[in-house]
Amino acid sequence: MSATLSPARARRGRRLGSWLRGIAITVVTLVFALPLVWMFAAAFKTNVQVTDPSVGLWFTPTLDNFRAVVEAGQIVRSMGNSLLVGVVSTVLSAVIAVPAAWAVGRFSMHRTGSVILVARIVPAISLLVPWYYLFARMGLVGSYTVLVLSHMFVSVPLIMWIMISFFAGLPVELEEAARTDGLSAFGAFWRISLPLAAPGTATASLLAFVFSWNNFMFALVFSDDRTQTVPVTLFNFISYASTDWGGLMAAAALITVPVVLAALLGQKYLVAGLTSGASKG
């Protein structure tokens, strides 16, 4: 009798586990999605409706907030600045960090890896005062150059730390075979290791770009009205006397869309890179 009931109990246990996982996933999704839903909904409300708790998701939407934000011009210019700084800093960081990560992972340079970890741990805010003094003396404050360099301080260690595990997990026999066929060490890296690490490179680059796009502290200190990025522009909607909630939510929705699109377009490489790094790291 017990042998007959065991498969049924197993099926019930699997069904219960599936239901519990579904409930857990739903709860986590709601916790993370509700603030975004509220933000996008508030972007289509008036300031009075945003602050009125009785107005939920049932209201007459308006595009006045988006129209006012776009017509002001600053948000469009700031998005262009953020895109420029993010792309340039990410590309330069990848050019520097990926070959360095290959060298660290391939030749077991553990001390160098520890130094990179220290660079990731050091609070960036502790460097703002000396950086500002140095860049001000060089006349770079308010330029794109200082924003790119400051973002690279975080992006280079981030990309290196992610990529070290990828290169360390690649079979060394592939590069040895390439060396036997006449390739140099760098040629084996360029033709063999780098293409195999493409998912990891895409993952690290996407994370670096998201950091650059969202960075507020460096842009607040080092930018001016001409080079202002989107987080600083978003902050300007908050004043001492009042807050333009409708404009703030509309601007937040506009700057969120590019990052979401980048994540969706790079989802294939992002998932492959994260799962591969987890299995190799």
KALINBEL-V323740 format. One record per helix or strand of 3 or more residues. SS is the DSSP state (2 for helix, 1 for strand). FROM is the first residue (numbers start at 1). TO is the last residue. Records with the same first field share a line. If there is no record, write none. Layout:
SS = FROM-TO + FROM-TO
This chain:
2 = 2-43 + 47-50 + 64-72 + 74-106 + 110-121 + 124-137 + 144-169 + 172-180 + 185-196 + 198-214 + 217-222 + 230-235 + 245-265 + 267-280
